Amino acid sequence: MEHMTVKEAGEKWAITGRMVTSYCGAGRIKGAIKKGNLLLVPSAAEKPVDGSYKYNKTKDGEGI
């Protein structure tokens, strides 16, 4: 299985490496491993959904 660093995952998902580290610490990225002081994320892993805010949408997709 191929892995990428936290920095590479952040660039791929357009978020900071710090946020990727936070997701790994919270167990939100399956298959992430820690080797020494280095976190490795599987290349096939998907970006976790950001739960910091909720979308309020109607049927037609317009925000409320």
N, CA and C of each residue as an Amber inpcrd file, in Angstrom:
protein
   192
   0.8470000  -1.1790000   0.0000000   0.0000000   0.0000000   0.0000000
   0.8900000   1.2390000   0.0000000   0.5730000   2.1580000  -0.8710000
   1.3180000   3.4040000  -0.9570000   0.8360000   4.3890000   0.1000000
   1.7520000   5.1670000   0.6340000   1.4190000   6.1780000   1.6370000
   1.9720000   7.5330000   1.2130000   1.3760000   8.5800000   1.7650000
   1.8660000   9.9360000   1.5350000   2.0250000  10.6100000   2.8880000
   2.8200000  11.6510000   2.9160000   3.0290000  12.3790000   4.1650000
   1.8220000  13.2740000   4.4430000   1.7960000  13.8250000   5.6440000
   0.7260000  14.7420000   6.0410000   0.7220000  15.9680000   5.1240000
   1.8970000  16.4590000   4.7870000   2.0110000  17.6280000   3.9130000
   1.4530000  17.3240000   2.5270000   1.7990000  16.1600000   1.9800000
   1.2970000  15.7730000   0.6620000  -0.2170000  15.5980000   0.6730000
  -0.7500000  15.0190000   1.7430000  -2.2060000  14.8480000   1.8650000
  -2.8900000  16.2040000   1.9360000  -2.3080000  17.1300000   2.6710000
  -2.8640000  18.4750000   2.7710000  -2.9080000  19.1830000   1.4320000
  -1.8540000  19.0310000   0.6570000  -1.8240000  19.6400000  -0.6730000
  -2.8600000  19.0020000  -1.5930000  -3.0030000  17.6960000  -1.5010000
  -3.9620000  16.9680000  -2.3300000  -5.3980000  17.3810000  -2.0060000
  -5.6870000  17.5700000  -0.7190000  -7.0550000  17.8810000  -0.2690000
  -7.2980000  19.3760000  -0.0850000  -6.3170000  20.2100000  -0.3580000
  -6.4220000  21.6730000  -0.2340000  -6.7470000  22.1030000   1.1950000
  -6.0690000  21.4640000   2.1610000  -6.1640000  21.8580000   3.5660000
  -4.7530000  21.8870000   4.1380000  -4.6090000  22.3670000   5.3550000
  -3.2830000  22.4380000   5.9610000  -2.8420000  21.0760000   6.4730000
  -1.5380000  20.9100000   6.5860000  -0.9910000  19.6930000   7.1680000
  -1.4290000  19.5280000   8.6130000  -1.5910000  20.6510000   9.3030000
  -2.0490000  20.6280000  10.6960000  -3.4540000  20.0140000  10.7960000
  -4.3110000  20.3320000   9.8330000  -5.6660000  19.7770000   9.8320000
  -5.6300000  18.2760000   9.5590000  -4.7500000  17.8390000   8.6600000
  -4.5920000  16.4090000   8.3830000  -4.1210000  15.6940000   9.6460000
  -3.1720000  16.3020000  10.3600000  -2.6850000  15.7290000  11.6150000
  -3.8110000  15.6150000  12.6280000  -4.6520000  16.6230000  12.6820000
  -5.7990000  16.6100000  13.5910000  -6.7590000  15.4840000  13.2310000
  -7.0420000  15.3200000  11.9410000  -7.9210000  14.2330000  11.4940000
  -7.3270000  12.8740000  11.8550000  -6.0140000  12.7260000  11.6960000
  -5.3630000  11.4600000  12.0460000  -5.4730000  11.1910000  13.5390000
  -5.2400000  12.2050000  14.3470000  -5.3190000  12.0650000  15.7980000
  -6.7140000  11.7070000  16.2760000  -7.7220000  12.1760000  15.5460000
  -9.1110000  11.8930000  15.9070000  -9.5890000  10.5650000  15.3240000
  -8.7250000   9.8940000  14.5590000  -9.0870000   8.6060000  13.9750000
 -10.0270000   8.7180000  12.7870000 -10.0300000   9.8650000  12.1210000
 -10.9560000  10.0870000  11.0150000 -10.3860000   9.6850000   9.6600000
  -9.0970000   9.3040000   9.6240000  -8.4890000   8.8330000   8.3750000
  -8.0890000   7.3750000   8.6030000  -8.8230000   6.4860000   7.9460000
  -8.5670000   5.0520000   8.1170000  -7.2540000   4.6660000   7.4550000
  -6.4720000   3.8650000   8.1530000  -5.2230000   3.3750000   7.6110000
  -4.0240000   4.2640000   7.8600000  -4.2370000   5.4040000   8.5120000
  -3.1090000   6.2890000   8.8250000  -2.2330000   5.6090000   9.8730000
  -0.9300000   5.6880000   9.6770000  -0.0050000   5.0530000  10.6170000
   1.0390000   6.0700000  11.0630000   1.6090000   5.7860000  12.2240000
   2.6640000   6.6410000  12.7490000   3.9510000   5.8300000  12.7800000
   4.9700000   6.3580000  12.1280000   6.2910000   5.7270000  12.1080000
   7.2540000   6.6920000  12.7610000   7.6140000   6.4140000  13.9900000
   8.4510000   7.3510000  14.7230000   7.6660000   8.6200000  14.9790000
   8.1430000   9.7390000  14.4630000   7.4060000  10.9990000  14.6120000
   6.7640000  11.4260000  13.2940000   6.6340000  10.4980000  12.3410000
   6.0960000  10.7790000  11.0260000   4.7380000  10.1010000  10.8550000
   3.7260000  10.8690000  10.4620000   2.4090000  10.3060000  10.1610000
   2.3250000  10.0210000   8.6740000   1.8390000   8.8450000   8.3300000
   1.6790000   8.4690000   6.9310000   0.2140000   8.1630000   6.6640000
  -0.2930000   8.7120000   5.5670000  -1.6950000   8.5640000   5.1830000
  -1.7500000   7.7270000   3.9120000  -2.6580000   6.7460000   3.8340000
  -2.7710000   5.9600000   2.6010000  -3.0970000   6.8610000   1.4070000
  -2.4680000   6.5990000   0.2800000  -2.6830000   7.4090000  -0.9200000
  -4.1330000   7.3510000  -1.3970000  -4.8100000   6.2420000  -1.1310000
  -6.1880000   6.0760000  -1.5780000  -7.2050000   6.6400000  -0.5870000
  -6.7400000   7.1740000   0.5410000  -7.6540000   7.6960000   1.5610000
  -8.4070000   8.9110000   1.0250000  -9.6600000   9.0310000   1.4620000
 -10.4790000  10.1710000   1.0720000 -10.4590000  11.2270000   2.1620000
 -10.6180000  12.4700000   1.7670000 -10.6420000  13.5790000   2.7180000
 -11.8730000  13.4440000   3.6150000 -11.6740000  13.5050000   4.9290000
 -12.8250000  13.4460000   5.8330000 -13.7180000  14.6710000   5.6560000
 -15.0030000  14.4860000   5.9040000 -15.9560000  15.5890000   5.8160000
 -15.7140000  16.5290000   6.9850000 -15.6630000  17.8230000   6.6940000
 -15.4500000  18.8210000   7.7360000 -16.7430000  18.9970000   8.5190000
 -16.7300000  18.6600000   9.7940000 -17.9260000  18.7400000  10.6090000
 -18.0350000  20.0270000  11.4040000 -17.2360000  21.0460000  11.0580000
 -17.2440000  22.2760000  11.8520000 -18.4310000  23.1730000  11.5430000
 -19.1110000  22.9300000  10.4500000 -20.3020000  23.7020000  10.1400000
 -21.2670000  22.8320000   9.3470000 -22.5380000  23.2170000   9.3620000
 -23.5570000  22.4500000   8.6600000 -24.1430000  23.2850000   7.5370000
 -24.4780000  22.6180000   6.4860000 -25.1440000  23.2810000   5.3680000
 -26.6490000  23.1660000   5.5690000 -27.3380000  24.2580000   5.4370000
 -28.7860000  24.2540000   5.4770000 -29.2620000  24.4910000   4.0530000
 -29.6920000  23.4420000   3.4030000 -30.1180000  23.5700000   2.0160000
 -31.5410000  23.0850000   1.8350000 -32.2140000  23.6770000   0.8730000
 -33.5570000  23.2520000   0.5000000 -33.4400000  22.2320000  -0.6230000
 -34.5510000  21.7680000  -1.1090000 -34.5530000  20.7790000  -2.1900000
 -33.8550000  21.2650000  -3.4440000 -34.0010000  22.5520000  -3.7690000
 -33.4100000  23.0780000  -4.9940000 -31.9360000  23.4430000  -4.8490000
 -31.3430000  23.1670000  -3.6590000 -29.9200000  23.3950000  -3.4630000
 -29.5720000  24.7960000  -2.9900000 -30.5610000  25.6530000  -2.8570000
 -30.3080000  27.0120000  -2.3830000 -30.1630000  27.0180000  -0.8740000
 -29.2510000  27.8130000  -0.3770000 -29.0610000  27.9340000   1.0620000
 -30.1870000  28.7260000   1.7130000 -30.3910000  28.4460000   2.9570000
 -31.4340000  29.1580000   3.7100000 -30.8410000  30.3770000   4.3650000
